[in-house]
Every structure is written in structure tokens, then in C-alpha cells.
């Protein structure tokens, strides 16, 4: 069964948010397969190495799946399909479940209909916001996450080649980076991505201050609407985003038949 859209939001707004999220996560390694957007990035982000079924296509599903499986095997990646309220056809999720595909990563798309009211916030004493290049940001956040070097390089490559421009920032405390985040802006819609606080710096309100400062940068660049993607079980992050005014708009998850996707 496909996830549902939150009826408290205009459906056309959520469609725009989904489009913006797809554009912001586009890797160089992607191709179309009969209505499926097949992404083959070697990076960490699942949204850049999965299938988005955005059209019903012409081929029978089993034939399309076989062709996709071959592409992922050639790339050395597990096969995953991203299931959203916009997935087509609507019975795709049930069909995959019948084929033995299991669910993975229940994720919430949260939306803030006006980021202009947030203001820039006040950074904690001794802190300042510093712009970071795509390679520098990918290296810092990858090091914090313990990502292998190949995934950090793939992240930087995706940011540099994104059809939607990214701007990354590090929160410096006494000249040491303690948190980071970035936004991808498309018209008046800005996505908040890769928010991370160094483990030793958590519990001091840095993530909230960082998000407000980054969103203020997005607003100054012309954005009006904010969105983000966060796993449902990440309670600390979701609490921060709710306090900023973000609300659940819809959910998505992945279907996979490979243990390697974990």
C-alpha cells in the first residue's frame, strides 16, 4: 500500500516538494528505464542509488525488474525501489511484496510552509557560520559518519554535478567545526540536507541554531518553503524540526530483496 499525503498540505505543494527532492538527489549515474528513474551512485545516500517508479511504463513489471536487476548487478549495488505516494502504478508496492521484497528505512518528508518567520536565530557564544565547498562539506560530514573514502568522493561528485545548486555550511566553535548542514534550492523551495552534529558537541542546541542559520541563508537566496527528509525513528532530529515548525507531509520507504541494502 502506498503512503498517503497529509491532507493539511496542498497536494500541488507536496508534488513540487517531491520533484525538488528528486532533483536535489540526482547523481551523475542515472538512466531511464521504461518509466523508472534508475539511480546508480556508489555513494551512501539511498535516494541516489535506488529506483523511483514515476510512470507506469509499457513493459510488464517482471521484465522491467529483470533489466533493472542487471543494471544494479553491473554497478555492484543492491537493488532498491523507493516507494512514495507518487509511485506508479499504485499496485507496485503490493506486487513487490508478493515477490518477497522487504521494507527498509521508513522516512518522513517534513515541510515548513514559510521559512521567512524563523529569522536567523542567535548562534551560541563562540560560534560562527562558515560556508563550505562541496568537497570540503562532503569530507567533513563523511568523516563524522565514518563513511569510506569512496562514498565521500561520490557525495562530493553528486553535489558538484547537481542540477539543483547546493550551499553547504559548517558551524565553527572556536575555529573547530562542530556541526554542518546544507540546502539545495529550486525556485522558492529549499531542501535542508545532511544536518549533522559532532557526537561530542551534542546536547547544546547546536543543531537547532545551525538549522535556523542555514534556512535564513536559504531565505535570503529567495526560498520561501522548506522541506527535509528524516527517518521516522530519529526522534531527536524530528523533535528539533518540529520545534522549528516543520510538519510531516508524507512518508516513503524502500523495497529490497537484498540483505546488502541494509
N, C-alpha and C positions, 0 to 999 in steps of 0.2 A: 504494500500500500504506500502510495506516495505521501510525503509530508504535506501539510496544509499551510497555506498563507494565513498570517494573522489578519483577520478582517478589520482590525482597528487601523491598518495602514491602507492607503490607496493601492490597488493591485498594480496600477501602472508604475507607481514609485518602486515597488518591490521588483518588478520586471527590469527597471532601469538599474537597480542595485545589483541584480544578478548579472546583467550584461557587464556592468562596471567591474564586478569581481572576476568574471571570466577574462576580460581584457587585462586586468591587473596581474593575473596569474599566468599569462601566456608565455610559454617557453619558446626558444627558437626551434626546439624539436617537437613539432606538432604537424599533424596532417588531418585531412578529412577522409572519412570512410563511410560513404553512403548515409550521411546524416549524423554520424558520430564524429565528434571532435576528439581525436586521439592524441594524447599528450605523452611525451616520452622523455621528459627531463630526468637526468641522473641525480637531481637534487633531492633534498629531504622532503620538501612540501608535497604532500599527496595530491593537492589540487593541480600541480604541474606535471604529474605523472599518472593521470587517470583518463578515463573516457567520460565525456559529457555527451549524453544522448539528447540532442536538441532537435532532432527531426525523426519522423517515423521511417524514412528511407524507403527503398524499394526491395532490397534483398530480404529473404527470410532471416529471422534473428539468428538461427544456428549457423548460417553461412557467414553472416557478418561477424559473429563471435569468433568463428574459426580464423577469419582473416585478421581480426584484432589480436587474437592469441599469438598468431605467428609474428606479428609486429613486435609484441612485447617480449616474446622469446628472443627475437633477434637483437633487441635492445638490452637484454639481460635484466628485465624488470618484471615484477609480478603484475598480473592483470587485475585492474580495479576499475569499477564503474562508479561514478558519482551519481547519487540518486537525490533529486531535488523536487520541489513542487512543479518544476518546469520540464521534468523528464518526459520524453516521448518515445514510444507510446506509453499510455498510462498503465498498461499491464506489464511493462518491462520488469518492474521490481518483483512482481509475483512470478514471472517466468524465470528470472534469475534464481529466486529462492527455490523453485522447483528443480533447478539444475544443480542445487547444492551450494550455491553461493551464500556465504555468511556475511552478516553486517559488521561494520567496523567504523569507529570514530563518529559517534553522534555529535554533530556540530550545530551550533546556533549562529544564525546571522542576526546581529543586533543592529538596530537603526536609530539614529538620532535625527529627527526631522529638522532641527535647526542647531547648528554648532555656533552660531553667532552669539548666543547668550552665555556661552561658557566663559568668555574672556580669556585672558592669557594665564590666569592663575598667578600665584606667588610661589616662586621656586624656594626650596628650603635654603637656609643660610649656607653660604659657601658653595652653592650650586649655580651652574650656568648651562645654557643650552648651546650645543655646538653642532653645526652642520657636518655631515659625514658623506664622503663619496660612496658610491655603490660598493666598490671593492672593500673599502675600509669598514663600512657597516656590515657587510656580509661576513667579513673576517671576524669582527668583534662578536656578533651575535652567534656565529658558528662556533667560536671558541667557548662561549658561555654555555652553549648547548652540548658541547662535546662532539660536534659534527666532524666527520672525517674531512680531510682537505678537499677531496673531490666534490663533496657536497657544498662546501663553502664556495668553491670556484663556480659550480653550477648556479648557485644562488646569485653570485655577482654577475654572471653572464645573463641570467634572466632579468635582473634589474636593469642592466645596461641596455638590453635589447627590447625592453618592454614597450608595447605600443602606447601605454599609459605612463606618463612620467612619474617617477618616484622621487621623493626627497627624504633623506634619512637624517636622523639626529641622535646625538649621544648626550646624555645628561652627565655633565662633569661635576664632580665634587672634589674640590682641592686638586684640580687638574687630573683626576683619575676618572675614567668612565665607569659609572655605576648603574646606568640604565640606558636603554635605547629604544627607539621606535621610529616608524616612518609612515608617510602617507603616499598613496597613489591617487592622483586627482584626474577626474574626467568631467569637464564642464563644472557643474556645481556639486558634483558628487565626489566625496573623498573617502577612500578606504583607509582605515588605520591598521597597520600591519607590523608584525614582528616586534611587538612590545615585550620587552624582557628586562628584568631587574636582576643584577648580580645577586647570588644567594646571600652573600654576607651583608648586603645592603637592604634586605627586605624588612618590612615591618615599620618603615619610617615615612610612609606616604609618598615615596618617590615615584611610583608607577602612576598614581593619580596626578601628581604635579607634571610629570612628563607628558601624559596624555593630553592634559589641558593645554600645555605649551605647544605640542605638536599640532593639535587641532586648531589652535589660534593661528599658527603658521598657514595651515590649510585655508582657514577663513580669509586671511589676508591675501591669499592667492586666488580668491574668488569662489571658494567652495561654500556651500550653504548646508548640505546634507552630509551626515557622517554615517558610515557603516563599518562593521568589523565582523570577523569570524572567530569564534571561540568554542572550544569543546565544552559540551554540556556539563561534564563533571569537573571542570576547572572552576570550583566555587570561589576562590579568592579573586580571580580575574573578573568573573562575572559580577561579583559584588562591587568592584571598583567601577565597572562600566555602567552598572545600574545607578550608582550614585552620580555619575556624570549625566544621566538622563537617557542612556541607551535602553531600548526595549527589544525583546525577542520579536523578530519579524517572520522568520521561518527557519526550518532546520534542514539539514542534509546529512547524508551518511554515505558510506561506500559499501559496495558489494564486491567480495573477492572469494575465489576458491583456492587461494594460495596462502599457506602459512607464512611465506616470506613477506607478505604485505604487512604483517604485524610490526 
